[in-house]
Amino acid sequence: MQYLRRAVKFLIEFMIIFFVITGLVWFLTIRKGGEVPYSQIFAEGAVPKLVIFFVAAAAIYPYLSFIKRRIHLNGTFADYRSIIVEAFRELGYIIEEENDRKIDFRMERSADRVTRFFEDRITVTKTENPIVLSGYRRDLERLVRNINYKIAQQEESGE
């Protein structure tokens, strides 16, 4: 269900971006070349192809954009909790919900959340070692690098 919800959100996002760009092209064409109907900026028969393209892209995009990463800890999650929370805080995340099994983080700034269509949640499953982080690929990669760096830094200074 979550996959379908994300696919629909990204279909809407792709269509909004497409209509904004084509609207700008149409508006600039009117200013230079006179009156041109919006429908004539596309070749005949292009609309079904565009719909198929948008549906296919929206169906594939969540699969490519949302991933899981594992981080191996040299101890329990409780030993590294402060480092992990600090790494999230530095990248603009706050704790949304926490229980014995997981911690959910969300972007603190509303503008950041809107740019991700409110798909900014990153979940840390803390019941096992390695811990598992799941969320948006771009943000998750930065977080994993930041956490690994902080853990290595702490272990270096602690020895």
DOVOTI-503820 format. One record per residue (C-alpha): x, y, z; residue in three letters; chain; residue number from 1. Coordinates in steps of 0.25 Angstrom, whole numbers, plus 5000, padded with zeros to 4 digits. Example, Ala and Ser with C-alpha at 12.3 -4.5 7.8 and 13.67 -1.06 7.14 Angstrom:
<recs>
<x 5049; y 4982; z 5031; type ala; mol A; seq 1>
<x 5055; y 4996; z 5029; type ser; mol A; seq 2>
</recs>
This chain:
<recs>
<x 5000; y 5000; z 5000; type met; mol A; seq 1>
<x 5011; y 5010; z 5003; type gln; mol A; seq 2>
<x 5018; y 5007; z 4990; type tyr; mol A; seq 3>
<x 5005; y 5010; z 4983; type leu; mol A; seq 4>
<x 5003; y 5023; z 4991; type arg; mol A; seq 5>
<x 5017; y 5027; z 4987; type arg; mol A; seq 6>
<x 5015; y 5024; z 4972; type ala; mol A; seq 7>
<x 5002; y 5032; z 4972; type val; mol A; seq 8>
<x 5009; y 5044; z 4979; type lys; mol A; seq 9>
<x 5021; y 5043; z 4969; type phe; mol A; seq 10>
<x 5011; y 5042; z 4957; type leu; mol A; seq 11>
<x 5005; y 5055; z 4962; type ile; mol A; seq 12>
<x 5018; y 5062; z 4964; type glu; mol A; seq 13>
<x 5023; y 5058; z 4950; type phe; mol A; seq 14>
<x 5011; y 5063; z 4944; type met; mol A; seq 15>
<x 5011; y 5076; z 4951; type ile; mol A; seq 16>
<x 5026; y 5078; z 4947; type ile; mol A; seq 17>
<x 5022; y 5075; z 4933; type phe; mol A; seq 18>
<x 5011; y 5084; z 4932; type phe; mol A; seq 19>
<x 5019; y 5096; z 4938; type val; mol A; seq 20>
<x 5030; y 5094; z 4928; type ile; mol A; seq 21>
<x 5021; y 5092; z 4916; type thr; mol A; seq 22>
<x 5012; y 5104; z 4921; type gly; mol A; seq 23>
<x 5025; y 5112; z 4921; type leu; mol A; seq 24>
<x 5028; y 5108; z 4907; type val; mol A; seq 25>
<x 5014; y 5111; z 4902; type trp; mol A; seq 26>
<x 5014; y 5124; z 4908; type phe; mol A; seq 27>
<x 5027; y 5128; z 4902; type leu; mol A; seq 28>
<x 5022; y 5123; z 4889; type thr; mol A; seq 29>
<x 5010; y 5132; z 4889; type ile; mol A; seq 30>
<x 5019; y 5144; z 4892; type arg; mol A; seq 31>
<x 5028; y 5141; z 4880; type lys; mol A; seq 32>
<x 5019; y 5135; z 4870; type gly; mol A; seq 33>
<x 5005; y 5139; z 4872; type gly; mol A; seq 34>
<x 4993; y 5131; z 4877; type glu; mol A; seq 35>
<x 4996; y 5116; z 4878; type val; mol A; seq 36>
<x 4986; y 5106; z 4885; type pro; mol A; seq 37>
<x 4992; y 5099; z 4896; type tyr; mol A; seq 38>
<x 4989; y 5085; z 4890; type ser; mol A; seq 39>
<x 4997; y 5089; z 4877; type gln; mol A; seq 40>
<x 5010; y 5089; z 4884; type ile; mol A; seq 41>
<x 5009; y 5073; z 4884; type phe; mol A; seq 42>
<x 5010; y 5065; z 4872; type ala; mol A; seq 43>
<x 4997; y 5057; z 4869; type glu; mol A; seq 44>
<x 4996; y 5044; z 4877; type gly; mol A; seq 45>
<x 5007; y 5049; z 4887; type ala; mol A; seq 46>
<x 4997; y 5050; z 4899; type val; mol A; seq 47>
<x 4995; y 5034; z 4901; type pro; mol A; seq 48>
<x 5010; y 5032; z 4900; type lys; mol A; seq 49>
<x 5012; y 5043; z 4910; type leu; mol A; seq 50>
<x 5002; y 5037; z 4920; type val; mol A; seq 51>
<x 5009; y 5023; z 4918; type ile; mol A; seq 52>
<x 5022; y 5029; z 4921; type phe; mol A; seq 53>
<x 5018; y 5036; z 4933; type phe; mol A; seq 54>
<x 5011; y 5024; z 4939; type val; mol A; seq 55>
<x 5023; y 5015; z 4936; type ala; mol A; seq 56>
<x 5032; y 5026; z 4942; type ala; mol A; seq 57>
<x 5024; y 5027; z 4955; type ala; mol A; seq 58>
<x 5023; y 5012; z 4956; type ala; mol A; seq 59>
<x 5038; y 5010; z 4956; type ile; mol A; seq 60>
<x 5042; y 5023; z 4963; type tyr; mol A; seq 61>
<x 5039; y 5018; z 4978; type pro; mol A; seq 62>
<x 5046; y 5005; z 4975; type tyr; mol A; seq 63>
<x 5059; y 5013; z 4971; type leu; mol A; seq 64>
<x 5057; y 5024; z 4981; type ser; mol A; seq 65>
<x 5054; y 5017; z 4995; type phe; mol A; seq 66>
<x 5064; y 5007; z 5000; type ile; mol A; seq 67>
<x 5069; y 5001; z 5013; type lys; mol A; seq 68>
<x 5084; y 5002; z 5018; type arg; mol A; seq 69>
<x 5090; y 4994; z 5029; type arg; mol A; seq 70>
<x 5100; y 5000; z 5039; type ile; mol A; seq 71>
<x 5109; y 4990; z 5047; type his; mol A; seq 72>
<x 5111; y 4995; z 5061; type leu; mol A; seq 73>
<x 5122; y 4990; z 5071; type asn; mol A; seq 74>
<x 5112; y 4989; z 5082; type gly; mol A; seq 75>
<x 5098; y 4991; z 5085; type thr; mol A; seq 76>
<x 5089; y 5002; z 5079; type phe; mol A; seq 77>
<x 5088; y 5009; z 5093; type ala; mol A; seq 78>
<x 5103; y 5011; z 5092; type asp; mol A; seq 79>
<x 5102; y 5019; z 5079; type tyr; mol A; seq 80>
<x 5089; y 5025; z 5081; type arg; mol A; seq 81>
<x 5094; y 5039; z 5084; type ser; mol A; seq 82>
<x 5103; y 5039; z 5072; type ile; mol A; seq 83>
<x 5092; y 5034; z 5062; type ile; mol A; seq 84>
<x 5082; y 5044; z 5067; type val; mol A; seq 85>
<x 5093; y 5055; z 5066; type glu; mol A; seq 86>
<x 5096; y 5051; z 5052; type ala; mol A; seq 87>
<x 5081; y 5052; z 5048; type phe; mol A; seq 88>
<x 5080; y 5066; z 5055; type arg; mol A; seq 89>
<x 5092; y 5071; z 5048; type glu; mol A; seq 90>
<x 5085; y 5068; z 5035; type leu; mol A; seq 91>
<x 5071; y 5075; z 5039; type gly; mol A; seq 92>
<x 5064; y 5063; z 5045; type tyr; mol A; seq 93>
<x 5056; y 5062; z 5058; type ile; mol A; seq 94>
<x 5050; y 5050; z 5065; type ile; mol A; seq 95>
<x 5036; y 5048; z 5061; type glu; mol A; seq 96>
<x 5033; y 5035; z 5069; type glu; mol A; seq 97>
<x 5041; y 5025; z 5077; type glu; mol A; seq 98>
<x 5038; y 5011; z 5083; type asn; mol A; seq 99>
<x 5046; y 4999; z 5087; type asp; mol A; seq 100>
<x 5048; y 4994; z 5072; type arg; mol A; seq 101>
<x 5050; y 5007; z 5064; type lys; mol A; seq 102>
<x 5052; y 5022; z 5063; type ile; mol A; seq 103>
<x 5045; y 5030; z 5052; type asp; mol A; seq 104>
<x 5051; y 5043; z 5048; type phe; mol A; seq 105>
<x 5045; y 5054; z 5040; type arg; mol A; seq 106>
<x 5051; y 5067; z 5034; type met; mol A; seq 107>
<x 5049; y 5078; z 5043; type glu; mol A; seq 108>
<x 5047; y 5089; z 5033; type arg; mol A; seq 109>
<x 5033; y 5089; z 5026; type ser; mol A; seq 110>
<x 5040; y 5094; z 5013; type ala; mol A; seq 111>
<x 5049; y 5081; z 5012; type asp; mol A; seq 112>
<x 5037; y 5072; z 5015; type arg; mol A; seq 113>
<x 5029; y 5079; z 5004; type val; mol A; seq 114>
<x 5040; y 5077; z 4994; type thr; mol A; seq 115>
<x 5040; y 5062; z 4997; type arg; mol A; seq 116>
<x 5024; y 5061; z 4996; type phe; mol A; seq 117>
<x 5024; y 5058; z 5011; type phe; mol A; seq 118>
<x 5032; y 5045; z 5008; type glu; mol A; seq 119>
<x 5043; y 5049; z 5017; type asp; mol A; seq 120>
<x 5042; y 5039; z 5028; type arg; mol A; seq 121>
<x 5054; y 5031; z 5031; type ile; mol A; seq 122>
<x 5052; y 5019; z 5040; type thr; mol A; seq 123>
<x 5064; y 5013; z 5049; type val; mol A; seq 124>
<x 5061; y 4999; z 5053; type thr; mol A; seq 125>
<x 5069; y 4997; z 5066; type lys; mol A; seq 126>
<x 5066; y 4983; z 5070; type thr; mol A; seq 127>
<x 5077; y 4976; z 5063; type glu; mol A; seq 128>
<x 5092; y 4978; z 5060; type asn; mol A; seq 129>
<x 5094; y 4983; z 5049; type pro; mol A; seq 130>
<x 5083; y 4994; z 5050; type ile; mol A; seq 131>
<x 5075; y 4996; z 5038; type val; mol A; seq 132>
<x 5071; y 5010; z 5032; type leu; mol A; seq 133>
<x 5060; y 5011; z 5022; type ser; mol A; seq 134>
<x 5056; y 5023; z 5014; type gly; mol A; seq 135>
<x 5059; y 5033; z 5003; type tyr; mol A; seq 136>
<x 5072; y 5029; z 4996; type arg; mol A; seq 137>
<x 5078; y 5042; z 4995; type arg; mol A; seq 138>
<x 5076; y 5046; z 5009; type asp; mol A; seq 139>
<x 5079; y 5032; z 5014; type leu; mol A; seq 140>
<x 5093; y 5031; z 5007; type glu; mol A; seq 141>
<x 5097; y 5044; z 5014; type arg; mol A; seq 142>
<x 5092; y 5040; z 5027; type leu; mol A; seq 143>
<x 5100; y 5026; z 5027; type val; mol A; seq 144>
<x 5113; y 5033; z 5023; type arg; mol A; seq 145>
<x 5111; y 5043; z 5034; type asn; mol A; seq 146>
<x 5108; y 5033; z 5044; type ile; mol A; seq 147>
<x 5119; y 5024; z 5040; type asn; mol A; seq 148>
<x 5129; y 5036; z 5041; type tyr; mol A; seq 149>
<x 5124; y 5040; z 5055; type lys; mol A; seq 150>
<x 5125; y 5025; z 5060; type ile; mol A; seq 151>
<x 5139; y 5024; z 5054; type ala; mol A; seq 152>
<x 5143; y 5037; z 5060; type gln; mol A; seq 153>
<x 5138; y 5033; z 5074; type gln; mol A; seq 154>
<x 5145; y 5020; z 5074; type glu; mol A; seq 155>
<x 5158; y 5027; z 5069; type glu; mol A; seq 156>
<x 5157; y 5037; z 5081; type ser; mol A; seq 157>
<x 5153; y 5026; z 5091; type gly; mol A; seq 158>
<x 5165; y 5017; z 5088; type glu; mol A; seq 159>
</recs>
